[in-house]
Amino acid sequence: MKNHNLKTWPEFFQAVKRGDKTFEERVNDRGYEVNDTLTLQEFDPDKQEYTGDELVKRVPYLLREPYAKDGHVIMSLAEANRCDSCRWNYEACTYLMVCHECEKGSNWRKIEG
């Protein structure tokens, strides 16, 4: 399970933020897998800079060829969870009380957006 930081243009970022866009299509140059997390970072192409706004989503399902274009994946987007201590993203279970990465307890929170 990996986290992928993805540059996302405002029109697509805002559609995900509103809940209108519930999928992400990307070139599969990172080896995307189910349960990876995507940190969508809003990027303003006119200013050539990041806006500082982020969304973190979990990938519960993905499609590869022949359903996606050659070399692409289509990933569904779901809410993710994050440890407040180390910012590690995880599909948190209700029984998980210790972060796998930093080993601190009870630091999980649902990521909004």
N, C-alpha and C positions, 0 to 999 in steps of 0.2 A: 504494500500500500504506500503510495507516494503522494506528495503534494506538488501541484504544478502551478506556478505563477504565470498567469496569462494576461497579456496586454489585450484590453477590450475597448473598442471604440464606444463613444457615449450612447449612440442610438441602440446598440445591442446591450450594453451594460444597463441602461435605464429600463429596457424591456424585461430583463431578468429581474431587476430590482422590484418592478411593479408586479411581477408574477406572470406576465404575458408570455414570456419566452422561457420554456422549461426544458430546453435542450441546448447543447453546444455541439457544433460540427467543427472539427479541426483536422488538419493534416496529422496523421499518426506518426509523428517524428519523435515522440517521447515515450512510446510504449504504454499508452493509457490502458488502465485495467479497471474492472469493477471494484468499488470501494476506495478508489483514489479520491483525493480532494482537489478541487480547482479553486485557486484564489484568483478571482477575476479582478483585475486592477484597471480602473477606468483610465483611458489614455486619450488625450485631446490631440488629434492629428494636426490641427491647425497650429497649435502652440508647440507641438512636438514635446509634450510633457505629460506626466501622470497628474491626475487631479487630486490624488490622495484618497479617493473613495474606493473601497474594496468590498467584495462579497465572497464568502467562502461557501462552496457547494460540494456535496458528496455525489459521486457517480454510482447510482444503484444499478444501472443497466447501460449497456452500450451495444451498438451495431457496427459491424465491420463489413467488408466485402462479402457477398455481392450486394448487400443492402445499402452500403455507403459507397460514395465515389471511390475510384482507385486511390488507395493510400490514405483514405480519410476514415474517421470514426464519427459516429453520432452518439453523443452521451446524454442520457437523461440527467436532470439536475434535481437534487433533493437537499433538504436542510442538513447541515453538518454540525458537529460539536467540536469544541476546542477547549483545551486545558488553559486556564487563565495564567498559570505559572510559566509555562514554556511555549505556549501558543501551538502545541502539537494538535493536529486535527485528527479526529477519530469518529467512527460510527459508534458512538458511546451507547453502551447497554445500561439499563437501570441498575444492574448489579455491580458495575464497574466503579469502584471508589478510589482507585489509585491510577494515576497517569502512567502509562507504559514508558514514556520517555523520561520524565523527570522524577517519577516515583513519589510525587506529593499527592496527598489524599484530598478528595472532595473539591477539586478545582474545575470540574466540568461545568460548562454552561452551553446552552443552545445558542448557536450563532444566528442572529437575526438577519434576514435578507436572503 
